[in-house]
Amino acid sequence: MNKTFDIAVVGGGPAGAATALSIRRQSGLTVALVEKTDYGQPRVGETLSPGARSLLEYLEAWPAFEQAGHAPAYGNAAAWGNDAIYQRDFMFTPFGHGWHLDRRRFDADLVATAGQKGVVVYRNTLLEHVEREDGGCRLRLRQGEDTMGLTARFVVDASGKGQVVARKLGAERQLIDNMVALVAEYPAMPDADTFTLVEPCAQGWFYSACLPAEAGGRTWWVALMTDADLIQQHELRVPEVWWRLLNGARHTMARLAGAQAPARLQVVSAHSALLEPLYGQDWVAVGDAAGSYDPLSSSGIVRALDAGIHTGQAVVQALVGNRAALAQLAERHVGAYQQYLGTRASYYQMEQRWPDSNFWRRRQAVVTLAPDCQLVSVHKAVDAVAWPADLQPLEPASLLSACSTTTPAAAVVAAHPQRTEVGDERIILGLQWLLQAGLLAIAKPSTA
């Protein structure tokens, strides 16, 4: 069986649903949305900021959202930079309160709204293969034991950090960090605090929020945000070790009176990364597939909805002949991501209580190396003891070897075999360290 559509959206999260709704709002183009789940499994909840209402209204998804009865959220709190709590009250913004989401219900409702607007939705459907053909792309999908073909003039990758379309079509992910979340769930009283709370510790920072529970009522979601290698180094996935670290976060612990170490911890990817390129002749990425952000920014769903609206507009323009719309979309996205990286750096610079922590040192180091700087090795080896722990598992010998002949810094990063594992920023910081140690030098321009 083979189905034909103008556009196939792979991924039924907020970004994918918003893209499909945006396309249908502007055009009569046929849209298929492919989602690997049936939205029956629990999803880690999230807090939605008040400004999301205007986006949901644009997508004509506000009535279903309002009917769902998500719990109100009245602000954010943080003990960042010192032990004092700073609060931002949503009620003093023009938009009023935000919401603590039942993510499973929120995502399912968005896709149901898309179905009502004419989007053909395939739930419990996996993308097995995608390939280009004349006039678009051919997808092979699996539903249980059955397979089906789907042909589309254009494909939108909204599959999240998995990037299942973009990476099959040759795009690459540029990792900024390797952050993950170690999440535990605790019962909450009906009158529990409605503010989200961020509280740093030596190995990262804790996030806590009181969100709707699957079985009714409310539950505390408590997450330690840290780096993947630090989890192994400090055995943070062991519930008792995680619990001991949490005990040092007094404001978070005050919310969990009488609680004990969790029986298990859920591991959730939380890294920052940017896709390159963002689009091709017959595809584009959106949401976490295009670029993922530090959870500290606390605007993931709003950003996904906004990106979906703009991506839908660009796709419609591209299919009527305005290919420049995709380039403009990519330029807008990259510019916003660069701005995000600057904001991220400034926020992490505020927290100076753990100067010897690898987690904090990685985020507080400043990139000063120009991409076109010409580098050349001065020595062939580096003392393994001197190589900073926060740069590991990056191999210094690989950087020196890459610069055995004069090479631009950007070329070293682009071709480095550990790029996916450690991220671009750590490679650049490694090059800076080798320069400062005198093991690399900046080659002088030729006067010939």
C-alpha positions as semicolon CSV with decimal commas, in nm:
position;residue;x (nm);y (nm);z (nm)
1;M;0,000;0,000;0,000
2;N;0,134;0,343;-0,091
3;K;-0,009;0,681;0,012
4;T;0,078;1,014;-0,150
5;F;0,080;1,352;0,027
6;D;0,220;1,696;-0,032
7;I;0,396;1,697;0,306
8;A;0,490;1,431;0,561
9;V;0,567;1,543;0,917
10;V;0,766;1,280;1,110
11;G;0,711;1,329;1,483
12;G;0,396;1,417;1,674
13;G;0,531;1,634;1,954
14;P;0,452;2,007;1,989
15;A;0,684;2,113;1,704
16;G;0,548;1,855;1,459
17;A;0,185;1,919;1,546
18;A;0,234;2,296;1,524
19;T;0,399;2,261;1,183
20;A;0,112;2,050;1,051
21;L;-0,148;2,291;1,191
22;S;0,038;2,591;1,049
23;I;0,045;2,434;0,702
24;R;-0,325;2,353;0,710
25;R;-0,413;2,701;0,837
26;Q;-0,251;2,861;0,532
27;S;-0,318;2,614;0,254
28;G;-0,509;2,317;0,119
29;L;-0,191;2,107;0,097
30;T;-0,230;1,746;0,209
31;V;-0,037;1,659;0,525
32;A;0,045;1,328;0,691
33;L;0,176;1,321;1,049
34;V;0,369;1,011;1,158
35;E;0,399;0,948;1,533
36;K;0,576;0,646;1,680
37;T;0,351;0,624;1,991
38;D;-0,021;0,628;2,066
39;Y;0,033;0,883;2,348
40;G;-0,059;0,616;2,601
41;Q;0,272;0,606;2,784
42;P;0,356;0,858;3,059
43;R;0,573;1,153;2,952
44;V;0,781;1,371;3,181
45;G;0,571;1,678;3,249
46;E;0,670;2,036;3,184
47;T;0,571;2,389;3,278
48;L;0,427;2,607;3,002
49;S;0,483;2,981;3,026
50;P;0,187;3,223;3,000
51;G;0,289;3,357;2,658
52;A;0,198;3,025;2,495
53;R;-0,169;3,118;2,479
54;S;-0,130;3,342;2,173
55;L;0,050;3,062;1,986
56;L;-0,219;2,808;2,072
57;E;-0,487;3,054;1,963
58;Y;-0,312;3,105;1,628
59;L;-0,307;2,728;1,580
60;E;-0,676;2,708;1,679
61;A;-0,572;2,468;1,955
62;W;-0,666;2,689;2,251
63;P;-1,023;2,552;2,305
64;A;-0,894;2,194;2,347
65;F;-0,611;2,316;2,573
66;E;-0,851;2,512;2,792
67;Q;-1,087;2,217;2,818
68;A;-0,803;1,986;2,930
69;G;-0,778;2,171;3,263
70;H;-0,400;2,174;3,304
71;A;-0,297;2,291;3,653
72;P;-0,202;2,658;3,685
73;A;0,164;2,755;3,737
74;Y;0,227;3,086;3,907
75;G;0,597;3,140;3,852
76;N;0,958;3,022;3,860
77;A;1,206;3,029;4,146
78;A;1,582;2,980;4,159
79;A;1,866;2,985;4,410
80;W;2,121;3,073;4,142
81;G;2,455;3,236;4,224
82;N;2,389;3,220;4,599
83;D;2,166;3,039;4,846
84;A;1,886;3,297;4,841
85;I;1,565;3,224;4,649
86;Y;1,469;3,459;4,367
87;Q;1,112;3,436;4,238
88;R;0,954;3,549;3,911
89;D;0,579;3,566;3,956
90;F;0,379;3,506;3,636
91;M;0,088;3,704;3,776
92;F;0,287;4,025;3,729
93;T;0,324;3,962;3,354
94;P;0,064;4,075;3,099
95;F;-0,036;3,711;3,034
96;G;-0,130;3,588;3,382
97;H;-0,042;3,240;3,506
98;G;0,122;2,956;3,315
99;W;0,041;2,583;3,334
100;H;0,187;2,262;3,472
101;L;0,126;2,026;3,183
102;D;0,012;1,671;3,160
103;R;0,247;1,623;2,863
104;R;0,079;1,310;2,735
105;R;-0,259;1,488;2,724
106;F;-0,109;1,808;2,580
107;D;0,070;1,634;2,294
108;A;-0,226;1,409;2,215
109;D;-0,467;1,704;2,211
110;L;-0,248;1,901;1,969
111;V;-0,238;1,609;1,728
112;A;-0,611;1,549;1,766
113;T;-0,667;1,914;1,670
114;A;-0,444;1,861;1,366
115;G;-0,660;1,563;1,270
116;Q;-0,971;1,779;1,294
117;K;-0,807;2,028;1,055
118;G;-0,753;1,763;0,789
119;V;-0,410;1,623;0,879
120;V;-0,395;1,244;0,832
121;V;-0,242;1,107;1,153
122;Y;-0,058;0,773;1,173
123;R;-0,007;0,672;1,538
124;N;0,206;0,378;1,655
125;T;0,398;0,413;1,329
126;L;0,775;0,393;1,293
127;L;0,984;0,539;1,014
128;E;1,206;0,258;0,885
129;H;1,359;0,424;0,581
130;V;1,352;0,745;0,381
131;E;1,507;0,812;0,043
132;R;1,488;1,083;-0,217
133;E;1,318;1,028;-0,548
134;D;1,213;1,255;-0,831
135;G;0,971;1,510;-0,697
136;G;1,017;1,438;-0,326
137;C;1,084;1,155;-0,082
138;R;0,964;0,800;-0,031
139;L;0,914;0,678;0,326
140;R;0,879;0,321;0,446
141;L;0,667;0,298;0,760
142;R;0,591;0,015;1,000
143;Q;0,273;-0,036;1,203
144;G;0,318;-0,348;1,413
145;E;0,384;-0,629;1,167
146;D;0,265;-0,432;0,865
147;T;0,463;-0,199;0,640
148;M;0,339;0,073;0,412
149;G;0,488;0,322;0,171
150;L;0,429;0,695;0,182
151;T;0,540;0,944;-0,083
152;A;0,562;1,315;-0,010
153;R;0,681;1,616;-0,203
154;F;0,837;1,746;0,117
155;V;0,931;1,597;0,456
156;V;0,948;1,775;0,793
157;D;1,172;1,613;1,055
158;A;1,004;1,677;1,391
159;S;1,139;1,359;1,549
160;G;1,322;1,536;1,832
161;K;1,680;1,466;1,933
162;G;1,672;1,140;1,734
163;Q;1,663;1,339;1,405
164;V;1,555;1,023;1,223
165;V;1,497;1,193;0,887
166;A;1,774;1,454;0,879
167;R;2,050;1,214;0,976
168;K;1,936;0,956;0,719
169;L;1,956;1,232;0,457
170;G;2,312;1,330;0,552
171;A;2,276;1,610;0,809
172;E;2,499;1,607;1,117
173;R;2,438;1,703;1,477
174;Q;2,678;1,951;1,639
175;L;2,677;1,872;2,011
176;I;2,728;2,163;2,248
177;D;2,726;1,949;2,563
178;N;2,628;1,603;2,690
179;M;2,370;1,699;2,952
180;V;2,120;1,442;3,073
181;A;1,849;1,447;3,341
182;L;1,820;1,191;3,618
183;V;1,455;1,210;3,719
184;A;1,264;1,082;4,023
185;E;0,894;1,111;4,103
186;Y;0,744;1,174;4,447
187;P;0,383;1,208;4,566
188;A;0,272;1,566;4,631
189;M;0,006;1,715;4,857
190;P;-0,285;1,902;4,693
191;D;-0,157;2,233;4,834
192;A;0,203;2,185;4,712
193;D;0,400;2,485;4,586
194;T;0,309;2,577;4,228
195;F;0,644;2,742;4,144
196;T;0,911;2,554;3,952
197;L;1,246;2,561;4,135
198;V;1,603;2,548;4,011
199;E;1,880;2,485;4,266
200;P;2,248;2,427;4,174
201;C;2,481;2,170;4,329
202;A;2,841;2,061;4,273
203;Q;2,759;1,822;3,987
204;G;2,493;2,028;3,809
205;W;2,155;2,158;3,918
206;F;1,823;2,027;4,043
207;Y;1,488;2,109;3,883
208;S;1,163;2,042;4,066
209;A;0,800;2,107;3,978
210;C;0,464;1,980;4,098
211;L;0,290;1,836;3,793
212;P;-0,024;1,632;3,719
213;A;0,010;1,262;3,800
214;E;-0,098;0,984;3,563
215;A;-0,328;0,832;3,825
216;G;-0,476;1,168;3,921
217;G;-0,365;1,417;4,179
218;R;-0,021;1,573;4,165
219;T;0,338;1,455;4,179
220;W;0,679;1,608;4,231
221;W;0,915;1,566;3,938
222;V;1,272;1,616;4,061
223;A;1,555;1,607;3,807
224;L;1,930;1,635;3,843
225;M;2,072;1,800;3,533
226;T;2,433;1,686;3,483
227;D;2,672;1,549;3,219
228;A;2,669;1,192;3,094
229;D;3,033;1,124;3,184
230;L;2,986;1,267;3,535
231;I;2,704;1,020;3,596
232;Q;2,950;0,735;3,550
233;Q;3,238;0,910;3,728
234;H;3,033;0,988;4,041
235;E;2,789;0,692;4,022
236;L;2,498;0,938;4,014
237;R;2,259;0,683;3,866
238;V;2,270;0,493;4,196
239;P;1,957;0,622;4,377
240;E;2,135;0,654;4,714
241;V;2,415;0,861;4,560
242;W;2,165;1,085;4,378
243;W;1,973;1,122;4,706
244;R;2,283;1,225;4,903
245;L;2,353;1,497;4,648
246;L;1,991;1,612;4,666
247;N;2,019;1,642;5,044
248;G;2,261;1,929;4,992
249;A;1,994;2,124;4,799
250;R;1,802;2,248;5,102
251;H;1,529;2,441;4,919
252;T;1,440;2,140;4,706
253;M;1,452;1,906;5,005
254;A;1,210;2,131;5,192
255;R;0,950;2,044;4,926
256;L;0,994;1,671;4,984
257;A;0,940;1,648;5,359
258;G;0,952;1,285;5,470
259;A;1,074;1,156;5,133
260;Q;1,343;0,891;5,093
261;A;1,585;0,785;4,822
262;P;1,393;0,687;4,506
263;A;1,361;0,324;4,403
264;R;1,468;0,411;4,049
265;L;1,580;0,703;3,834
266;Q;1,461;0,779;3,483
267;V;1,730;0,897;3,240
268;V;1,626;1,164;2,988
269;S;1,849;1,326;2,726
270;A;1,886;1,702;2,780
271;H;2,183;1,800;2,563
272;S;2,215;2,116;2,357
273;A;2,287;2,058;1,988
274;L;2,246;2,225;1,650
275;L;2,169;2,044;1,323
276;E;2,377;2,123;1,016
277;P;2,234;2,180;0,762
278;L;1,885;2,267;0,882
279;Y;1,718;2,189;0,549
280;G;1,764;2,037;0,205
281;Q;1,595;2,039;-0,133
282;D;1,292;1,846;-0,007
283;W;1,316;1,841;0,373
284;V;1,351;2,064;0,679
285;A;1,399;2,003;1,051
286;V;1,200;2,168;1,329
287;G;1,196;2,170;1,709
288;D;1,454;1,958;1,891
289;A;1,546;1,796;1,559
290;A;1,672;2,136;1,438
291;G;1,826;2,251;1,763
292;S;1,793;2,143;2,125
293;Y;1,835;2,376;2,420
294;D;1,946;2,370;2,781
295;P;1,641;2,306;3,006
296;L;1,756;2,609;3,206
297;S;1,599;2,823;2,933
298;S;1,258;2,688;3,049
299;S;1,087;2,771;2,720
300;G;1,107;2,446;2,525
301;I;0,740;2,407;2,433
302;V;0,685;2,774;2,352
303;R;0,992;2,762;2,129
304;A;0,865;2,442;1,963
305;L;0,523;2,591;1,891
306;D;0,673;2,912;1,753
307;A;0,921;2,719;1,538
308;G;0,642;2,497;1,407
309;I;0,436;2,799;1,300
310;H;0,727;2,958;1,114
311;T;0,837;2,627;0,961
312;G;0,486;2,560;0,832
313;Q;0,481;2,903;0,671
314;A;0,822;2,846;0,508
315;V;0,725;2,501;0,376
316;V;0,409;2,638;0,213
317;Q;0,615;2,914;0,050
318;A;0,875;2,665;-0,071
319;L;0,614;2,443;-0,234
320;V;0,473;2,735;-0,433
321;G;0,819;2,819;-0,567
322;N;0,971;3,052;-0,306
323;R;1,274;2,842;-0,210
324;A;1,432;3,143;-0,039
325;A;1,180;3,097;0,243
326;L;1,374;2,795;0,372
327;A;1,704;2,982;0,366
328;Q;1,543;3,268;0,558
329;L;1,400;3,020;0,809
330;A;1,746;2,866;0,861
331;E;1,907;3,208;0,900
332;R;1,648;3,303;1,161
333;H;1,702;2,976;1,346
334;V;2,082;2,995;1,351
335;G;2,073;3,357;1,464
336;A;1,838;3,269;1,749
337;Y;2,057;2,975;1,846
338;Q;2,369;3,190;1,861
339;Q;2,181;3,436;2,081
340;Y;2,074;3,147;2,303
341;L;2,436;3,030;2,342
342;G;2,536;3,379;2,456
343;T;2,253;3,391;2,709
344;R;2,335;3,039;2,829
345;A;2,698;3,135;2,886
346;S;2,606;3,446;3,084
347;Y;2,369;3,252;3,311
348;Y;2,625;2,984;3,389
349;Q;2,887;3,252;3,460
350;M;2,664;3,376;3,742
351;E;2,718;3,058;3,945
352;Q;3,070;3,059;4,095
353;R;3,028;2,843;4,407
354;W;3,200;2,532;4,264
355;P;3,510;2,654;4,073
356;D;3,668;2,305;4,071
357;S;3,361;2,124;3,938
358;N;3,395;1,988;3,585
359;F;3,025;2,055;3,519
360;W;3,057;2,426;3,596
361;R;3,404;2,475;3,445
362;R;3,281;2,338;3,111
363;R;3,003;2,593;3,097
364;Q;3,203;2,888;3,225
365;A;3,498;2,858;2,988
366;V;3,498;3,134;2,728
367;V;3,549;3,058;2,358
368;T;3,797;3,307;2,209
369;L;3,942;3,112;1,916
370;A;3,840;3,246;1,574
371;P;3,716;2,976;1,330
372;D;3,958;3,087;1,057
373;C;4,261;3,093;1,289
374;Q;4,545;2,890;1,131
375;L;4,693;2,640;1,380
376;V;5,008;2,430;1,366
377;S;5,157;2,182;1,615
378;V;5,472;2,279;1,799
379;H;5,505;1,954;1,998
380;K;5,371;1,607;1,926
381;A;5,269;1,501;2,279
382;V;5,104;1,639;2,590
383;D;5,151;1,537;2,952
384;A;4,842;1,327;3,032
385;V;4,847;1,447;3,392
386;A;4,830;1,811;3,285
387;W;4,535;1,766;3,047
388;P;4,231;1,911;3,233
389;A;3,973;1,663;3,351
390;D;3,687;1,880;3,220
391;L;3,821;1,835;2,865
392;Q;3,815;1,456;2,883
393;P;3,738;1,222;2,708
394;L;3,872;1,445;2,429
395;E;4,214;1,314;2,321
396;P;4,478;1,592;2,306
397;A;4,694;1,384;2,072
398;S;4,414;1,392;1,814
399;L;4,421;1,774;1,815
400;L;4,797;1,789;1,778
401;S;4,784;1,537;1,496
402;A;4,512;1,735;1,317
403;C;4,741;2,039;1,324
404;S;5,056;1,859;1,203
405;T;5,029;2,091;0,904
406;T;4,879;2,438;0,918
407;T;4,500;2,394;0,951
408;P;4,210;2,632;1,024
409;A;4,049;2,580;1,365
410;A;3,706;2,530;1,201
411;A;3,846;2,247;0,987
412;V;3,988;2,072;1,295
413;V;3,647;2,082;1,461
414;A;3,457;1,971;1,149
415;A;3,675;1,666;1,086
416;H;3,742;1,557;1,445
417;P;3,649;1,189;1,506
418;Q;3,519;1,264;1,858
419;R;3,297;1,553;1,747
420;T;2,968;1,370;1,804
421;E;3,087;1,234;2,139
422;V;3,226;1,549;2,302
423;G;3,074;1,840;2,108
424;D;3,226;2,133;1,921
425;E;3,277;2,355;2,224
426;R;3,503;2,109;2,405
427;I;3,719;2,064;2,094
428;I;3,758;2,442;2,066
429;L;3,843;2,472;2,436
430;G;4,097;2,192;2,391
431;L;4,262;2,384;2,108
432;Q;4,270;2,696;2,327
433;W;4,433;2,499;2,610
434;L;4,701;2,362;2,377
435;L;4,769;2,716;2,251
436;Q;4,806;2,846;2,605
437;A;5,035;2,553;2,693
438;G;5,257;2,629;2,393
439;L;5,188;2,295;2,222
440;L;5,006;2,467;1,935
441;A;5,091;2,792;1,766
442;I;4,908;3,034;1,540
443;A;5,071;3,020;1,199
444;K;5,171;3,354;1,052
445;P;5,014;3,443;0,717
446;S;5,237;3,386;0,418
447;T;5,397;3,705;0,275
448;A;5,452;3,544;-0,065
